[in-house]
Amino acid sequence: MDDLRNIVDFVNGLTVAGISSSFILILIKITGISILTEFAVSVCNDMGESAIANKVDLGGKLIIVSLSIPIITSVLNGLLGLLE
């Protein structure tokens, strides 16, 4: 329970530091998707289904990229603002 509390405190510290809570939520989702995808790929490989494992891996990566678009857009807008 203490480890979970440390994680929650760390996430709360990020919101206090000025990072948008929506970005933190996206990062938590991305972390969860990557863990679940890795687990599913391992299960598929253990069953000898490497072709399915490759498709699951690709699907997980595509979901992560699609979820990260708002963060990428925000970073690029910040860089463009610095260049102007």
C-alpha positions in Angstrom: 0.0 0.0 0.0 2.9 2.3 0.7 4.2 1.9 -2.8 0.8 2.8 -4.3 0.7 5.9 -2.1 4.1 7.0 -3.3 2.9 6.7 -6.9 -0.2 8.7 -6.2 1.9 11.4 -4.4 4.2 11.5 -7.3 1.4 12.0 -9.8 -0.1 14.7 -7.6 3.3 16.4 -7.5 3.3 16.5 -11.3 0.0 18.3 -11.4 1.2 20.8 -8.8 4.4 21.3 -11.0 2.2 22.7 -13.8 1.7 19.6 -15.9 -1.9 19.3 -17.1 -3.9 16.5 -15.5 -5.2 15.4 -18.8 -1.6 14.7 -20.0 -1.0 12.7 -16.8 -4.2 10.7 -17.5 -3.0 10.0 -21.0 0.4 8.9 -19.7 -1.2 6.5 -17.2 -3.4 5.1 -20.0 -0.4 4.6 -22.2 1.5 2.8 -19.4 -1.5 0.5 -18.8 -1.8 -0.3 -22.5 1.9 -1.0 -22.9 1.8 -3.4 -19.9 -1.3 -5.2 -21.2 0.1 -5.4 -24.7 3.3 -6.9 -23.4 1.4 -9.4 -21.4 -0.7 -10.4 -24.4 2.3 -10.7 -26.6 4.0 -12.9 -24.1 1.0 -15.2 -23.8 0.7 -15.4 -27.6 4.4 -16.3 -27.9 4.1 -18.9 -25.2 1.3 -20.5 -27.1 3.5 -20.6 -30.3 1.4 -17.9 -32.1 4.1 -15.5 -33.0 2.1 -14.1 -36.0 -0.7 -13.1 -33.6 1.8 -11.7 -31.1 3.2 -9.5 -33.8 -0.3 -8.2 -34.7 -1.1 -7.5 -31.0 2.2 -5.7 -30.6 1.5 -3.5 -33.7 -2.0 -2.8 -32.4 -0.7 -1.7 -29.0 1.8 0.6 -30.7 -0.9 2.1 -32.9 -3.2 2.7 -29.9 -0.3 4.4 -28.0 0.5 6.7 -30.9 -3.1 7.7 -31.3 -3.4 8.4 -27.6 -0.2 10.5 -27.6 -1.3 12.9 -30.4 -2.6 15.6 -28.0 0.8 15.5 -26.2 2.7 15.7 -29.4 0.5 18.5 -30.7 1.1 20.5 -27.4 4.9 20.0 -27.6 5.0 21.1 -31.3 2.8 24.1 -30.5 5.2 25.1 -27.7 8.2 24.7 -30.0 6.5 26.8 -32.7 5.7 29.5 -30.0 9.4 29.6 -29.1 10.4 30.0 -32.8 8.1 33.0 -33.3 
